[in-house]
Amino acid sequence: MEAVLTPNPSGERVPDELYARASAHYDKAMWSLILAIAHIGFLTPAALIAKPIPGMPPGQNYSEQGRNEA
């Protein structure tokens, strides 16, 4: 995952050799692995920006009402 999320000055984020090694182990589940990494890459900034309230139920963890009850 670090190879995907770390900027590379040469422009290529995942070298062909690394992709080939990963696909040897995860050939059938390669898309699941790619989607999991993409999901983490999307939700991490969203969570940092939105600042959810820990321990609150879904639907109340981003509201001002939930903040006052916490």
N, CA, C, O and CB atoms as a CASP TS submission, in Angstrom:
PFRMAT TS
TARGET T0000
AUTHOR 0000-0000-0000
METHOD Language model
MODEL 1
PARENT N/A
ATOM      1  N   MET     1       0.820  -1.176   0.000  1.00  0.00           N
ATOM      2  CA  MET     1       0.000   0.000   0.000  1.00  0.00           C
ATOM      3  C   MET     1       0.875   1.254   0.000  1.00  0.00           C
ATOM      4  O   MET     1       0.512   2.271  -0.591  1.00  0.00           O
ATOM      5  CB  MET     1      -0.939  -0.010   1.198  1.00  0.00           C
ATOM      6  N   GLU     2       2.008   1.174   0.655  1.00  0.00           N
ATOM      7  CA  GLU     2       2.901   2.332   0.713  1.00  0.00           C
ATOM      8  C   GLU     2       3.370   2.727  -0.683  1.00  0.00           C
ATOM      9  O   GLU     2       3.517   3.913  -0.980  1.00  0.00           O
ATOM     10  CB  GLU     2       4.110   2.034   1.611  1.00  0.00           C
ATOM     11  N   ALA     3       3.606   1.728  -1.544  1.00  0.00           N
ATOM     12  CA  ALA     3       4.051   2.035  -2.908  1.00  0.00           C
ATOM     13  C   ALA     3       2.979   2.766  -3.697  1.00  0.00           C
ATOM     14  O   ALA     3       3.295   3.535  -4.606  1.00  0.00           O
ATOM     15  CB  ALA     3       4.443   0.757  -3.638  1.00  0.00           C
ATOM     16  N   VAL     4       1.733   2.541  -3.366  1.00  0.00           N
ATOM     17  CA  VAL     4       0.634   3.193  -4.079  1.00  0.00           C
ATOM     18  C   VAL     4       0.430   4.616  -3.588  1.00  0.00           C
ATOM     19  O   VAL     4       0.197   5.518  -4.393  1.00  0.00           O
ATOM     20  CB  VAL     4      -0.657   2.394  -3.915  1.00  0.00           C
ATOM     21  N   LEU     5       0.511   4.834  -2.282  1.00  0.00           N
ATOM     22  CA  LEU     5       0.174   6.129  -1.708  1.00  0.00           C
ATOM     23  C   LEU     5       1.346   7.096  -1.587  1.00  0.00           C
ATOM     24  O   LEU     5       1.132   8.282  -1.335  1.00  0.00           O
ATOM     25  CB  LEU     5      -0.419   5.926  -0.373  1.00  0.00           C
ATOM     26  N   THR     6       2.581   6.620  -1.760  1.00  0.00           N
ATOM     27  CA  THR     6       3.760   7.480  -1.653  1.00  0.00           C
ATOM     28  C   THR     6       4.080   8.089  -3.016  1.00  0.00           C
ATOM     29  O   THR     6       4.209   7.352  -3.994  1.00  0.00           O
ATOM     30  CB  THR     6       4.977   6.682  -1.112  1.00  0.00           C
ATOM     31  N   PRO     7       4.211   9.408  -3.108  1.00  0.00           N
ATOM     32  CA  PRO     7       4.552  10.026  -4.397  1.00  0.00           C
ATOM     33  C   PRO     7       5.907   9.538  -4.901  1.00  0.00           C
ATOM     34  O   PRO     7       6.835   9.340  -4.117  1.00  0.00           O
ATOM     35  CB  PRO     7       4.560  11.558  -4.271  1.00  0.00           C
ATOM     36  N   ASN     8       6.013   9.350  -6.200  1.00  0.00           N
ATOM     37  CA  ASN     8       7.243   8.880  -6.817  1.00  0.00           C
ATOM     38  C   ASN     8       7.719   9.947  -7.800  1.00  0.00           C
ATOM     39  O   ASN     8       6.978  10.314  -8.711  1.00  0.00           O
ATOM     40  CB  ASN     8       7.031   7.504  -7.531  1.00  0.00           C
ATOM     41  N   PRO     9       8.950  10.454  -7.629  1.00  0.00           N
ATOM     42  CA  PRO     9       9.423  11.532  -8.507  1.00  0.00           C
ATOM     43  C   PRO     9       9.503  11.131  -9.979  1.00  0.00           C
ATOM     44  O   PRO     9       9.420  11.996 -10.851  1.00  0.00           O
ATOM     45  CB  PRO     9      10.779  11.994  -8.048  1.00  0.00           C
ATOM     46  N   SER    10       9.661   9.839 -10.274  1.00  0.00           N
ATOM     47  CA  SER    10       9.767   9.415 -11.675  1.00  0.00           C
ATOM     48  C   SER    10       8.406   9.334 -12.349  1.00  0.00           C
ATOM     49  O   SER    10       8.331   9.149 -13.563  1.00  0.00           O
ATOM     50  CB  SER    10      10.462   8.064 -11.766  1.00  0.00           C
ATOM     51  N   GLY    11       7.329   9.469 -11.581  1.00  0.00           N
ATOM     52  CA  GLY    11       5.995   9.470 -12.164  1.00  0.00           C
ATOM     53  C   GLY    11       5.288   8.129 -12.106  1.00  0.00           C
ATOM     54  O   GLY    11       4.058   8.088 -12.131  1.00  0.00           O
ATOM     55  N   GLU    12       6.026   7.030 -12.028  1.00  0.00           N
ATOM     56  CA  GLU    12       5.407   5.707 -11.979  1.00  0.00           C
ATOM     57  C   GLU    12       5.217   5.313 -10.520  1.00  0.00           C
ATOM     58  O   GLU    12       6.192   5.155  -9.785  1.00  0.00           O
ATOM     59  CB  GLU    12       6.272   4.647 -12.735  1.00  0.00           C
ATOM     60  N   ARG    13       3.969   5.156 -10.101  1.00  0.00           N
ATOM     61  CA  ARG    13       3.703   4.868  -8.692  1.00  0.00           C
ATOM     62  C   ARG    13       3.927   3.401  -8.359  1.00  0.00           C
ATOM     63  O   ARG    13       4.526   3.088  -7.329  1.00  0.00           O
ATOM     64  CB  ARG    13       2.282   5.264  -8.337  1.00  0.00           C
ATOM     65  N   VAL    14       3.460   2.502  -9.205  1.00  0.00           N
ATOM     66  CA  VAL    14       3.617   1.071  -8.960  1.00  0.00           C
ATOM     67  C   VAL    14       4.388   0.476 -10.132  1.00  0.00           C
ATOM     68  O   VAL    14       3.846   0.364 -11.232  1.00  0.00           O
ATOM     69  CB  VAL    14       2.227   0.362  -8.774  1.00  0.00           C
ATOM     70  N   PRO    15       5.645   0.092  -9.912  1.00  0.00           N
ATOM     71  CA  PRO    15       6.431  -0.494 -10.995  1.00  0.00           C
ATOM     72  C   PRO    15       5.809  -1.802 -11.485  1.00  0.00           C
ATOM     73  O   PRO    15       5.113  -2.489 -10.737  1.00  0.00           O
ATOM     74  CB  PRO    15       7.873  -0.737 -10.534  1.00  0.00           C
ATOM     75  N   ASP    16       6.066  -2.134 -12.740  1.00  0.00           N
ATOM     76  CA  ASP    16       5.528  -3.365 -13.322  1.00  0.00           C
ATOM     77  C   ASP    16       5.962  -4.593 -12.531  1.00  0.00           C
ATOM     78  O   ASP    16       5.190  -5.541 -12.385  1.00  0.00           O
ATOM     79  CB  ASP    16       5.973  -3.502 -14.777  1.00  0.00           C
ATOM     80  N   GLU    17       7.191  -4.582 -12.019  1.00  0.00           N
ATOM     81  CA  GLU    17       7.699  -5.722 -11.239  1.00  0.00           C
ATOM     82  C   GLU    17       6.874  -5.920  -9.965  1.00  0.00           C
ATOM     83  O   GLU    17       6.531  -7.051  -9.622  1.00  0.00           O
ATOM     84  CB  GLU    17       9.189  -5.512 -10.880  1.00  0.00           C
ATOM     85  N   LEU    18       6.558  -4.844  -9.269  1.00  0.00           N
ATOM     86  CA  LEU    18       5.753  -4.939  -8.052  1.00  0.00           C
ATOM     87  C   LEU    18       4.344  -5.417  -8.373  1.00  0.00           C
ATOM     88  O   LEU    18       3.785  -6.233  -7.639  1.00  0.00           O
ATOM     89  CB  LEU    18       5.700  -3.585  -7.334  1.00  0.00           C
ATOM     90  N   TYR    19       3.760  -4.915  -9.471  1.00  0.00           N
ATOM     91  CA  TYR    19       2.423  -5.350  -9.876  1.00  0.00           C
ATOM     92  C   TYR    19       2.431  -6.842 -10.207  1.00  0.00           C
ATOM     93  O   TYR    19       1.504  -7.563  -9.839  1.00  0.00           O
ATOM     94  CB  TYR    19       1.928  -4.531 -11.093  1.00  0.00           C
ATOM     95  N   ALA    20       3.473  -7.307 -10.897  1.00  0.00           N
ATOM     96  CA  ALA    20       3.573  -8.726 -11.249  1.00  0.00           C
ATOM     97  C   ALA    20       3.707  -9.593 -10.000  1.00  0.00           C
ATOM     98  O   ALA    20       3.102 -10.662  -9.917  1.00  0.00           O
ATOM     99  CB  ALA    20       4.767  -8.964 -12.185  1.00  0.00           C
ATOM    100  N   ARG    21       4.498  -9.135  -9.030  1.00  0.00           N
ATOM    101  CA  ARG    21       4.640  -9.898  -7.780  1.00  0.00           C
ATOM    102  C   ARG    21       3.322  -9.955  -7.027  1.00  0.00           C
ATOM    103  O   ARG    21       2.949 -11.007  -6.508  1.00  0.00           O
ATOM    104  CB  ARG    21       5.727  -9.277  -6.887  1.00  0.00           C
ATOM    105  N   ALA    22       2.616  -8.839  -6.963  1.00  0.00           N
ATOM    106  CA  ALA    22       1.329  -8.810  -6.257  1.00  0.00           C
ATOM    107  C   ALA    22       0.298  -9.666  -6.974  1.00  0.00           C
ATOM    108  O   ALA    22      -0.466 -10.383  -6.329  1.00  0.00           O
ATOM    109  CB  ALA    22       0.816  -7.368  -6.127  1.00  0.00           C
ATOM    110  N   SER    23       0.266  -9.600  -8.309  1.00  0.00           N
ATOM    111  CA  SER    23      -0.735 -10.375  -9.041  1.00  0.00           C
ATOM    112  C   SER    23      -0.464 -11.873  -8.959  1.00  0.00           C
ATOM    113  O   SER    23      -1.382 -12.675  -9.131  1.00  0.00           O
ATOM    114  CB  SER    23      -0.774  -9.938 -10.497  1.00  0.00           C
ATOM    115  N   ALA    24       0.787 -12.265  -8.697  1.00  0.00           N
ATOM    116  CA  ALA    24       1.085 -13.687  -8.516  1.00  0.00           C
ATOM    117  C   ALA    24       0.406 -14.226  -7.261  1.00  0.00           C
ATOM    118  O   ALA    24       0.002 -15.388  -7.227  1.00  0.00           O
ATOM    119  CB  ALA    24       2.605 -13.914  -8.434  1.00  0.00           C
ATOM    120  N   HIS    25       0.278 -13.398  -6.240  1.00  0.00           N
ATOM    121  CA  HIS    25      -0.353 -13.815  -4.990  1.00  0.00           C
ATOM    122  C   HIS    25      -1.842 -13.525  -4.970  1.00  0.00           C
ATOM    123  O   HIS    25      -2.616 -14.270  -4.368  1.00  0.00           O
ATOM    124  CB  HIS    25       0.311 -13.130  -3.821  1.00  0.00           C
ATOM    125  N   TYR    26      -2.244 -12.458  -5.620  1.00  0.00           N
ATOM    126  CA  TYR    26      -3.627 -11.992  -5.527  1.00  0.00           C
ATOM    127  C   TYR    26      -4.320 -11.963  -6.883  1.00  0.00           C
ATOM    128  O   TYR    26      -5.194 -11.124  -7.101  1.00  0.00           O
ATOM    129  CB  TYR    26      -3.668 -10.612  -4.905  1.00  0.00           C
ATOM    130  N   ASP    27      -3.953 -12.859  -7.802  1.00  0.00           N
ATOM    131  CA  ASP    27      -4.477 -12.800  -9.161  1.00  0.00           C
ATOM    132  C   ASP    27      -6.003 -12.771  -9.197  1.00  0.00           C
ATOM    133  O   ASP    27      -6.596 -11.939  -9.884  1.00  0.00           O
ATOM    134  CB  ASP    27      -3.971 -13.979  -9.958  1.00  0.00           C
ATOM    135  N   LYS    28      -6.635 -13.678  -8.459  1.00  0.00           N
ATOM    136  CA  LYS    28      -8.103 -13.748  -8.480  1.00  0.00           C
ATOM    137  C   LYS    28      -8.736 -12.603  -7.705  1.00  0.00           C
ATOM    138  O   LYS    28      -9.880 -12.235  -7.969  1.00  0.00           O
ATOM    139  CB  LYS    28      -8.576 -15.078  -7.906  1.00  0.00           C
ATOM    140  N   ALA    29      -8.019 -12.049  -6.772  1.00  0.00           N
ATOM    141  CA  ALA    29      -8.594 -10.999  -5.930  1.00  0.00           C
ATOM    142  C   ALA    29      -7.932  -9.644  -6.175  1.00  0.00           C
ATOM    143  O   ALA    29      -8.006  -8.754  -5.328  1.00  0.00           O
ATOM    144  CB  ALA    29      -8.464 -11.378  -4.460  1.00  0.00           C
ATOM    145  N   MET    30      -7.280  -9.484  -7.343  1.00  0.00           N
ATOM    146  CA  MET    30      -6.556  -8.237  -7.597  1.00  0.00           C
ATOM    147  C   MET    30      -7.487  -7.031  -7.566  1.00  0.00           C
ATOM    148  O   MET    30      -7.127  -5.999  -6.998  1.00  0.00           O
ATOM    149  CB  MET    30      -5.843  -8.305  -8.944  1.00  0.00           C
ATOM    150  N   TRP    31      -8.670  -7.132  -8.158  1.00  0.00           N
ATOM    151  CA  TRP    31      -9.588  -5.991  -8.140  1.00  0.00           C
ATOM    152  C   TRP    31     -10.078  -5.700  -6.733  1.00  0.00           C
ATOM    153  O   TRP    31     -10.278  -4.539  -6.376  1.00  0.00           O
ATOM    154  CB  TRP    31     -10.777  -6.248  -9.059  1.00  0.00           C
ATOM    155  N   SER    32     -10.274  -6.733  -5.934  1.00  0.00           N
ATOM    156  CA  SER    32     -10.674  -6.499  -4.540  1.00  0.00           C
ATOM    157  C   SER    32      -9.581  -5.752  -3.795  1.00  0.00           C
ATOM    158  O   SER    32      -9.866  -4.848  -3.010  1.00  0.00           O
ATOM    159  CB  SER    32     -10.985  -7.832  -3.828  1.00  0.00           C
ATOM    160  N   LEU    33      -8.331  -6.126  -4.038  1.00  0.00           N
ATOM    161  CA  LEU    33      -7.203  -5.447  -3.405  1.00  0.00           C
ATOM    162  C   LEU    33      -7.109  -3.993  -3.880  1.00  0.00           C
ATOM    163  O   LEU    33      -6.899  -3.087  -3.074  1.00  0.00           O
ATOM    164  CB  LEU    33      -5.890  -6.194  -3.707  1.00  0.00           C
ATOM    165  N   ILE    34      -7.262  -3.779  -5.177  1.00  0.00           N
ATOM    166  CA  ILE    34      -7.205  -2.420  -5.723  1.00  0.00           C
ATOM    167  C   ILE    34      -8.326  -1.564  -5.147  1.00  0.00           C
ATOM    168  O   ILE    34      -8.095  -0.417  -4.765  1.00  0.00           O
ATOM    169  CB  ILE    34      -7.294  -2.449  -7.260  1.00  0.00           C
ATOM    170  N   LEU    35      -9.538  -2.112  -5.082  1.00  0.00           N
ATOM    171  CA  LEU    35     -10.663  -1.351  -4.539  1.00  0.00           C
ATOM    172  C   LEU    35     -10.497  -1.074  -3.053  1.00  0.00           C
ATOM    173  O   LEU    35     -10.898  -0.012  -2.578  1.00  0.00           O
ATOM    174  CB  LEU    35     -11.962  -2.096  -4.779  1.00  0.00           C
ATOM    175  N   ALA    36      -9.911  -2.015  -2.307  1.00  0.00           N
ATOM    176  CA  ALA    36      -9.681  -1.783  -0.877  1.00  0.00           C
ATOM    177  C   ALA    36      -8.695  -0.631  -0.673  1.00  0.00           C
ATOM    178  O   ALA    36      -8.908   0.226   0.185  1.00  0.00           O
ATOM    179  CB  ALA    36      -9.152  -3.067  -0.196  1.00  0.00           C
ATOM    180  N   ILE    37      -7.622  -0.612  -1.457  1.00  0.00           N
ATOM    181  CA  ILE    37      -6.645   0.475  -1.356  1.00  0.00           C
ATOM    182  C   ILE    37      -7.287   1.800  -1.759  1.00  0.00           C
ATOM    183  O   ILE    37      -7.057   2.822  -1.114  1.00  0.00           O
ATOM    184  CB  ILE    37      -5.409   0.185  -2.242  1.00  0.00           C
ATOM    185  N   ALA    38      -8.087   1.787  -2.817  1.00  0.00           N
ATOM    186  CA  ALA    38      -8.764   3.010  -3.257  1.00  0.00           C
ATOM    187  C   ALA    38      -9.744   3.503  -2.199  1.00  0.00           C
ATOM    188  O   ALA    38      -9.867   4.706  -1.969  1.00  0.00           O
ATOM    189  CB  ALA    38      -9.499   2.771  -4.583  1.00  0.00           C
ATOM    190  N   HIS    39     -10.434   2.575  -1.562  1.00  0.00           N
ATOM    191  CA  HIS    39     -11.405   2.931  -0.519  1.00  0.00           C
ATOM    192  C   HIS    39     -10.700   3.611   0.658  1.00  0.00           C
ATOM    193  O   HIS    39     -11.168   4.628   1.169  1.00  0.00           O
ATOM    194  CB  HIS    39     -12.169   1.672  -0.032  1.00  0.00           C
ATOM    195  N   ILE    40      -9.586   3.043   1.074  1.00  0.00           N
ATOM    196  CA  ILE    40      -8.809   3.635   2.167  1.00  0.00           C
ATOM    197  C   ILE    40      -8.293   5.009   1.750  1.00  0.00           C
ATOM    198  O   ILE    40      -8.333   5.960   2.530  1.00  0.00           O
ATOM    199  CB  ILE    40      -7.627   2.710   2.570  1.00  0.00           C
ATOM    200  N   GLY    41      -7.809   5.105   0.510  1.00  0.00           N
ATOM    201  CA  GLY    41      -7.294   6.370   0.015  1.00  0.00           C
ATOM    202  C   GLY    41      -8.358   7.451  -0.074  1.00  0.00           C
ATOM    203  O   GLY    41      -8.045   8.636   0.037  1.00  0.00           O
ATOM    204  N   PHE    42      -9.613   7.057  -0.273  1.00  0.00           N
ATOM    205  CA  PHE    42     -10.705   8.030  -0.335  1.00  0.00           C
ATOM    206  C   PHE    42     -11.198   8.405   1.053  1.00  0.00           C
ATOM    207  O   PHE    42     -11.416   9.583   1.334  1.00  0.00           O
ATOM    208  CB  PHE    42     -11.859   7.480  -1.162  1.00  0.00           C
ATOM    209  N   LEU    43     -11.376   7.417   1.926  1.00  0.00           N
ATOM    210  CA  LEU    43     -12.000   7.675   3.221  1.00  0.00           C
ATOM    211  C   LEU    43     -11.071   8.354   4.225  1.00  0.00           C
ATOM    212  O   LEU    43     -11.549   9.064   5.110  1.00  0.00           O
ATOM    213  CB  LEU    43     -12.495   6.389   3.800  1.00  0.00           C
ATOM    214  N   THR    44      -9.777   8.158   4.113  1.00  0.00           N
ATOM    215  CA  THR    44      -8.861   8.789   5.062  1.00  0.00           C
ATOM    216  C   THR    44      -8.952  10.313   5.004  1.00  0.00           C
ATOM    217  O   THR    44      -9.130  10.936   6.050  1.00  0.00           O
ATOM    218  CB  THR    44      -7.428   8.343   4.786  1.00  0.00           C
ATOM    219  N   PRO    45      -8.838  10.943   3.832  1.00  0.00           N
ATOM    220  CA  PRO    45      -8.992  12.405   3.808  1.00  0.00           C
ATOM    221  C   PRO    45     -10.394  12.850   4.200  1.00  0.00           C
ATOM    222  O   PRO    45     -10.553  13.884   4.849  1.00  0.00           O
ATOM    223  CB  PRO    45      -8.661  12.941   2.428  1.00  0.00           C
ATOM    224  N   ALA    46     -11.412  12.086   3.816  1.00  0.00           N
ATOM    225  CA  ALA    46     -12.785  12.454   4.180  1.00  0.00           C
ATOM    226  C   ALA    46     -12.953  12.464   5.695  1.00  0.00           C
ATOM    227  O   ALA    46     -13.596  13.359   6.245  1.00  0.00           O
ATOM    228  CB  ALA    46     -13.798  11.482   3.539  1.00  0.00           C
ATOM    229  N   ALA    47     -12.385  11.484   6.363  1.00  0.00           N
ATOM    230  CA  ALA    47     -12.490  11.427   7.824  1.00  0.00           C
ATOM    231  C   ALA    47     -11.688  12.552   8.478  1.00  0.00           C
ATOM    232  O   ALA    47     -12.110  13.101   9.496  1.00  0.00           O
ATOM    233  CB  ALA    47     -12.004  10.064   8.342  1.00  0.00           C
ATOM    234  N   LEU    48     -10.546  12.893   7.907  1.00  0.00           N
ATOM    235  CA  LEU    48      -9.747  13.980   8.476  1.00  0.00           C
ATOM    236  C   LEU    48     -10.440  15.326   8.323  1.00  0.00           C
ATOM    237  O   LEU    48     -10.341  16.181   9.203  1.00  0.00           O
ATOM    238  CB  LEU    48      -8.375  14.028   7.816  1.00  0.00           C
ATOM    239  N   ILE    49     -11.138  15.517   7.214  1.00  0.00           N
ATOM    240  CA  ILE    49     -11.839  16.779   6.979  1.00  0.00           C
ATOM    241  C   ILE    49     -13.105  16.860   7.818  1.00  0.00           C
ATOM    242  O   ILE    49     -13.379  17.896   8.424  1.00  0.00           O
ATOM    243  CB  ILE    49     -12.181  16.936   5.494  1.00  0.00           C
ATOM    244  N   ALA    50     -13.884  15.775   7.861  1.00  0.00           N
ATOM    245  CA  ALA    50     -15.191  15.796   8.521  1.00  0.00           C
ATOM    246  C   ALA    50     -15.099  15.695  10.038  1.00  0.00           C
ATOM    247  O   ALA    50     -16.015  16.131  10.735  1.00  0.00           O
ATOM    248  CB  ALA    50     -16.041  14.671   7.999  1.00  0.00           C
ATOM    249  N   LYS    51     -14.021  15.133  10.564  1.00  0.00           N
ATOM    250  CA  LYS    51     -13.815  14.965  12.004  1.00  0.00           C
ATOM    251  C   LYS    51     -15.010  14.290  12.688  1.00  0.00           C
ATOM    252  O   LYS    51     -15.710  14.922  13.480  1.00  0.00           O
ATOM    253  CB  LYS    51     -13.549  16.319  12.651  1.00  0.00           C
ATOM    254  N   PRO    52     -15.245  13.000  12.380  1.00  0.00           N
ATOM    255  CA  PRO    52     -16.373  12.312  13.015  1.00  0.00           C
ATOM    256  C   PRO    52     -16.179  12.197  14.524  1.00  0.00           C
ATOM    257  O   PRO    52     -15.052  12.204  15.020  1.00  0.00           O
ATOM    258  CB  PRO    52     -16.555  10.920  12.406  1.00  0.00           C
ATOM    259  N   ILE    53     -17.283  12.093  15.239  1.00  0.00           N
ATOM    260  CA  ILE    53     -17.246  11.977  16.697  1.00  0.00           C
ATOM    261  C   ILE    53     -17.133  10.496  17.051  1.00  0.00           C
ATOM    262  O   ILE    53     -18.045   9.732  16.736  1.00  0.00           O
ATOM    263  CB  ILE    53     -18.520  12.624  17.357  1.00  0.00           C
ATOM    264  N   PRO    54     -16.051  10.064  17.693  1.00  0.00           N
ATOM    265  CA  PRO    54     -15.890   8.656  18.039  1.00  0.00           C
ATOM    266  C   PRO    54     -16.972   8.192  19.011  1.00  0.00           C
ATOM    267  O   PRO    54     -17.378   8.935  19.905  1.00  0.00           O
ATOM    268  CB  PRO    54     -14.510   8.416  18.642  1.00  0.00           C
ATOM    269  N   GLY    55     -17.430   6.965  18.826  1.00  0.00           N
ATOM    270  CA  GLY    55     -18.381   6.360  19.750  1.00  0.00           C
ATOM    271  C   GLY    55     -19.830   6.719  19.503  1.00  0.00           C
ATOM    272  O   GLY    55     -20.713   6.198  20.184  1.00  0.00           O
ATOM    273  N   MET    56     -20.098   7.589  18.555  1.00  0.00           N
ATOM    274  CA  MET    56     -21.478   7.968  18.251  1.00  0.00           C
ATOM    275  C   MET    56     -22.031   7.042  17.171  1.00  0.00           C
ATOM    276  O   MET    56     -21.275   6.585  16.314  1.00  0.00           O
ATOM    277  CB  MET    56     -21.560   9.453  17.795  1.00  0.00           C
ATOM    278  N   PRO    57     -23.331   6.757  17.195  1.00  0.00           N
ATOM    279  CA  PRO    57     -23.918   5.878  16.180  1.00  0.00           C
ATOM    280  C   PRO    57     -23.933   6.555  14.807  1.00  0.00           C
ATOM    281  O   PRO    57     -23.925   7.783  14.717  1.00  0.00           O
ATOM    282  CB  PRO    57     -25.346   5.473  16.586  1.00  0.00           C
ATOM    283  N   PRO    58     -23.955   5.750  13.734  1.00  0.00           N
ATOM    284  CA  PRO    58     -24.030   6.330  12.396  1.00  0.00           C
ATOM    285  C   PRO    58     -25.242   7.250  12.271  1.00  0.00           C
ATOM    286  O   PRO    58     -26.321   6.948  12.779  1.00  0.00           O
ATOM    287  CB  PRO    58     -24.093   5.222  11.334  1.00  0.00           C
ATOM    288  N   GLY    59     -25.050   8.352  11.603  1.00  0.00           N
ATOM    289  CA  GLY    59     -26.119   9.324  11.449  1.00  0.00           C
ATOM    290  C   GLY    59     -26.045  10.439  12.477  1.00  0.00           C
ATOM    291  O   GLY    59     -26.594  11.520  12.261  1.00  0.00           O
ATOM    292  N   GLN    60     -25.375  10.190  13.590  1.00  0.00           N
ATOM    293  CA  GLN    60     -25.223  11.217  14.617  1.00  0.00           C
ATOM    294  C   GLN    60     -23.756  11.580  14.842  1.00  0.00           C
ATOM    295  O   GLN    60     -23.450  12.511  15.587  1.00  0.00           O
ATOM    296  CB  GLN    60     -25.848  10.746  15.926  1.00  0.00           C
ATOM    297  N   ASN    61     -22.853  10.848  14.198  1.00  0.00           N
ATOM    298  CA  ASN    61     -21.433  11.061  14.467  1.00  0.00           C
ATOM    299  C   ASN    61     -20.844  12.283  13.761  1.00  0.00           C
ATOM    300  O   ASN    61     -19.669  12.590  13.959  1.00  0.00           O
ATOM    301  CB  ASN    61     -20.666   9.844  14.063  1.00  0.00           C
ATOM    302  N   TYR    62     -21.627  12.984  12.948  1.00  0.00           N
ATOM    303  CA  TYR    62     -21.145  14.206  12.311  1.00  0.00           C
ATOM    304  C   TYR    62     -21.992  15.415  12.675  1.00  0.00           C
ATOM    305  O   TYR    62     -21.703  16.519  12.214  1.00  0.00           O
ATOM    306  CB  TYR    62     -21.121  14.036  10.810  1.00  0.00           C
ATOM    307  N   SER    63     -23.024  15.241  13.483  1.00  0.00           N
ATOM    308  CA  SER    63     -23.957  16.339  13.742  1.00  0.00           C
ATOM    309  C   SER    63     -23.550  17.150  14.966  1.00  0.00           C
ATOM    310  O   SER    63     -22.846  16.662  15.849  1.00  0.00           O
ATOM    311  CB  SER    63     -25.368  15.797  13.929  1.00  0.00           C
ATOM    312  N   GLU    64     -23.999  18.375  14.998  1.00  0.00           N
ATOM    313  CA  GLU    64     -23.779  19.221  16.170  1.00  0.00           C
ATOM    314  C   GLU    64     -24.531  18.655  17.369  1.00  0.00           C
ATOM    315  O   GLU    64     -24.064  18.759  18.503  1.00  0.00           O
ATOM    316  CB  GLU    64     -24.224  20.675  15.889  1.00  0.00           C
ATOM    317  N   GLN    65     -25.697  18.056  17.121  1.00  0.00           N
ATOM    318  CA  GLN    65     -26.457  17.443  18.210  1.00  0.00           C
ATOM    319  C   GLN    65     -25.627  16.331  18.852  1.00  0.00           C
ATOM    320  O   GLN    65     -25.595  16.206  20.076  1.00  0.00           O
ATOM    321  CB  GLN    65     -27.814  16.885  17.693  1.00  0.00           C
ATOM    322  N   GLY    66     -24.957  15.526  18.026  1.00  0.00           N
ATOM    323  CA  GLY    66     -24.108  14.469  18.553  1.00  0.00           C
ATOM    324  C   GLY    66     -22.940  15.015  19.344  1.00  0.00           C
ATOM    325  O   GLY    66     -22.530  14.413  20.336  1.00  0.00           O
ATOM    326  N   ARG    67     -22.392  16.154  18.918  1.00  0.00           N
ATOM    327  CA  ARG    67     -21.278  16.775  19.642  1.00  0.00           C
ATOM    328  C   ARG    67     -21.718  17.228  21.029  1.00  0.00           C
ATOM    329  O   ARG    67     -20.976  17.066  21.998  1.00  0.00           O
ATOM    330  CB  ARG    67     -20.719  17.969  18.850  1.00  0.00           C
ATOM    331  N   ASN    68     -22.908  17.788  21.130  1.00  0.00           N
ATOM    332  CA  ASN    68     -23.391  18.271  22.419  1.00  0.00           C
ATOM    333  C   ASN    68     -23.690  17.136  23.385  1.00  0.00           C
ATOM    334  O   ASN    68     -23.579  17.311  24.598  1.00  0.00           O
ATOM    335  CB  ASN    68     -24.628  19.113  22.226  1.00  0.00           C
ATOM    336  N   GLU    69     -24.072  15.964  22.855  1.00  0.00           N
ATOM    337  CA  GLU    69     -24.386  14.819  23.710  1.00  0.00           C
ATOM    338  C   GLU    69     -23.134  14.084  24.146  1.00  0.00           C
ATOM    339  O   GLU    69     -23.155  13.375  25.153  1.00  0.00           O
ATOM    340  CB  GLU    69     -25.316  13.862  22.990  1.00  0.00           C
ATOM    341  N   ALA    70     -22.040  14.238  23.407  1.00  0.00           N
ATOM    342  CA  ALA    70     -20.821  13.473  23.697  1.00  0.00           C
ATOM    343  C   ALA    70     -20.142  13.957  24.953  1.00  0.00           C
ATOM    344  O   ALA    70     -19.103  13.420  25.339  1.00  0.00           O
ATOM    345  CB  ALA    70     -19.855  13.553  22.536  1.00  0.00           C
TER
END
